[in-house]
């Protein structure tokens, strides 16, 4: 996946679900196997069993479900906040990179790469990744350059544009 493959920057995994359903992508394409394994872990099934066609359809349905959901106020109140963020394609999947606060597993102000980005509602100040919601602070594309320079992103990582619609925390 390259930034050019992202037809809808507000719903970047649509490329993956469309490709899997249409046969343009398979489980052997980069990024797909980790998504299937993560989906299986979330469902309490064995992540390393052979990937079946039904697993692909289940993954697509799960991504569509996440992308179609709108968080309620309580979900956003407890969601971590990502500041100085931008959209990046890392290992063939779209993610956000930035500084996070209020994350249940990361220290305050940690530089992070999120799980794959499913949907972003920048005008409403939130994003949905494969694992959680994030409140959006101000975007800052310089974080991408800094993380590359520090070696915290692989050299193949590529930034992609997310429309600046305001709504930042």
Secondary structure as a PSIPRED ss2 file (coil, helix, strand):
# PSIPRED VFORMAT (PSIPRED V4.0)

   1 X C   1.000  0.000  0.000
   2 X C   1.000  0.000  0.000
   3 X H   0.000  1.000  0.000
   4 X H   0.000  1.000  0.000
   5 X H   0.000  1.000  0.000
   6 X C   1.000  0.000  0.000
   7 X C   1.000  0.000  0.000
   8 X C   1.000  0.000  0.000
   9 X C   1.000  0.000  0.000
  10 X C   1.000  0.000  0.000
  11 X C   1.000  0.000  0.000
  12 X C   1.000  0.000  0.000
  13 X C   1.000  0.000  0.000
  14 X H   0.000  1.000  0.000
  15 X H   0.000  1.000  0.000
  16 X H   0.000  1.000  0.000
  17 X H   0.000  1.000  0.000
  18 X H   0.000  1.000  0.000
  19 X H   0.000  1.000  0.000
  20 X H   0.000  1.000  0.000
  21 X H   0.000  1.000  0.000
  22 X H   0.000  1.000  0.000
  23 X C   1.000  0.000  0.000
  24 X C   1.000  0.000  0.000
  25 X C   1.000  0.000  0.000
  26 X C   1.000  0.000  0.000
  27 X C   1.000  0.000  0.000
  28 X C   1.000  0.000  0.000
  29 X C   1.000  0.000  0.000
  30 X C   1.000  0.000  0.000
  31 X C   1.000  0.000  0.000
  32 X H   0.000  1.000  0.000
  33 X H   0.000  1.000  0.000
  34 X H   0.000  1.000  0.000
  35 X H   0.000  1.000  0.000
  36 X H   0.000  1.000  0.000
  37 X H   0.000  1.000  0.000
  38 X H   0.000  1.000  0.000
  39 X H   0.000  1.000  0.000
  40 X H   0.000  1.000  0.000
  41 X H   0.000  1.000  0.000
  42 X H   0.000  1.000  0.000
  43 X H   0.000  1.000  0.000
  44 X C   1.000  0.000  0.000
  45 X C   1.000  0.000  0.000
  46 X C   1.000  0.000  0.000
  47 X C   1.000  0.000  0.000
  48 X C   1.000  0.000  0.000
  49 X C   1.000  0.000  0.000
  50 X C   1.000  0.000  0.000
  51 X C   1.000  0.000  0.000
  52 X C   1.000  0.000  0.000
  53 X H   0.000  1.000  0.000
  54 X H   0.000  1.000  0.000
  55 X H   0.000  1.000  0.000
  56 X H   0.000  1.000  0.000
  57 X H   0.000  1.000  0.000
  58 X H   0.000  1.000  0.000
  59 X H   0.000  1.000  0.000
  60 X H   0.000  1.000  0.000
  61 X H   0.000  1.000  0.000
  62 X H   0.000  1.000  0.000
  63 X H   0.000  1.000  0.000
  64 X H   0.000  1.000  0.000
  65 X H   0.000  1.000  0.000
  66 X H   0.000  1.000  0.000
  67 X H   0.000  1.000  0.000
  68 X H   0.000  1.000  0.000
  69 X C   1.000  0.000  0.000
  70 X C   1.000  0.000  0.000
  71 X C   1.000  0.000  0.000
  72 X C   1.000  0.000  0.000
  73 X H   0.000  1.000  0.000
  74 X H   0.000  1.000  0.000
  75 X H   0.000  1.000  0.000
  76 X H   0.000  1.000  0.000
  77 X H   0.000  1.000  0.000
  78 X H   0.000  1.000  0.000
  79 X C   1.000  0.000  0.000
  80 X E   0.000  0.000  1.000
  81 X E   0.000  0.000  1.000
  82 X E   0.000  0.000  1.000
  83 X E   0.000  0.000  1.000
  84 X E   0.000  0.000  1.000
  85 X E   0.000  0.000  1.000
  86 X E   0.000  0.000  1.000
  87 X E   0.000  0.000  1.000
  88 X E   0.000  0.000  1.000
  89 X E   0.000  0.000  1.000
  90 X E   0.000  0.000  1.000
  91 X C   1.000  0.000  0.000
  92 X C   1.000  0.000  0.000
  93 X E   0.000  0.000  1.000
  94 X E   0.000  0.000  1.000
  95 X E   0.000  0.000  1.000
  96 X E   0.000  0.000  1.000
  97 X E   0.000  0.000  1.000
  98 X E   0.000  0.000  1.000
  99 X E   0.000  0.000  1.000
 100 X E   0.000  0.000  1.000
 101 X E   0.000  0.000  1.000
 102 X C   1.000  0.000  0.000
 103 X C   1.000  0.000  0.000
 104 X C   1.000  0.000  0.000
 105 X C   1.000  0.000  0.000
 106 X C   1.000  0.000  0.000
 107 X C   1.000  0.000  0.000
 108 X C   1.000  0.000  0.000
 109 X C   1.000  0.000  0.000
 110 X E   0.000  0.000  1.000
 111 X E   0.000  0.000  1.000
 112 X E   0.000  0.000  1.000
 113 X E   0.000  0.000  1.000
 114 X C   1.000  0.000  0.000
 115 X C   1.000  0.000  0.000
 116 X C   1.000  0.000  0.000
 117 X E   0.000  0.000  1.000
 118 X E   0.000  0.000  1.000
 119 X E   0.000  0.000  1.000
 120 X E   0.000  0.000  1.000
 121 X E   0.000  0.000  1.000
 122 X C   1.000  0.000  0.000
 123 X C   1.000  0.000  0.000
 124 X C   1.000  0.000  0.000
 125 X C   1.000  0.000  0.000
 126 X E   0.000  0.000  1.000
 127 X E   0.000  0.000  1.000
 128 X E   0.000  0.000  1.000
 129 X E   0.000  0.000  1.000
 130 X C   1.000  0.000  0.000
 131 X C   1.000  0.000  0.000
 132 X C   1.000  0.000  0.000
 133 X E   0.000  0.000  1.000
 134 X E   0.000  0.000  1.000
 135 X E   0.000  0.000  1.000
 136 X E   0.000  0.000  1.000
 137 X C   1.000  0.000  0.000
 138 X C   1.000  0.000  0.000
 139 X E   0.000  0.000  1.000
 140 X C   1.000  0.000  0.000
 141 X C   1.000  0.000  0.000
 142 X H   0.000  1.000  0.000
 143 X H   0.000  1.000  0.000
 144 X H   0.000  1.000  0.000
 145 X H   0.000  1.000  0.000
 146 X H   0.000  1.000  0.000
 147 X H   0.000  1.000  0.000
 148 X H   0.000  1.000  0.000
 149 X H   0.000  1.000  0.000
 150 X C   1.000  0.000  0.000
 151 X C   1.000  0.000  0.000
 152 X C   1.000  0.000  0.000
 153 X C   1.000  0.000  0.000
 154 X C   1.000  0.000  0.000
 155 X C   1.000  0.000  0.000
 156 X C   1.000  0.000  0.000
 157 X C   1.000  0.000  0.000
 158 X E   0.000  0.000  1.000
 159 X E   0.000  0.000  1.000
 160 X E   0.000  0.000  1.000
 161 X C   1.000  0.000  0.000
 162 X C   1.000  0.000  0.000
 163 X C   1.000  0.000  0.000
 164 X C   1.000  0.000  0.000
 165 X C   1.000  0.000  0.000
 166 X C   1.000  0.000  0.000
 167 X C   1.000  0.000  0.000
 168 X C   1.000  0.000  0.000
 169 X C   1.000  0.000  0.000
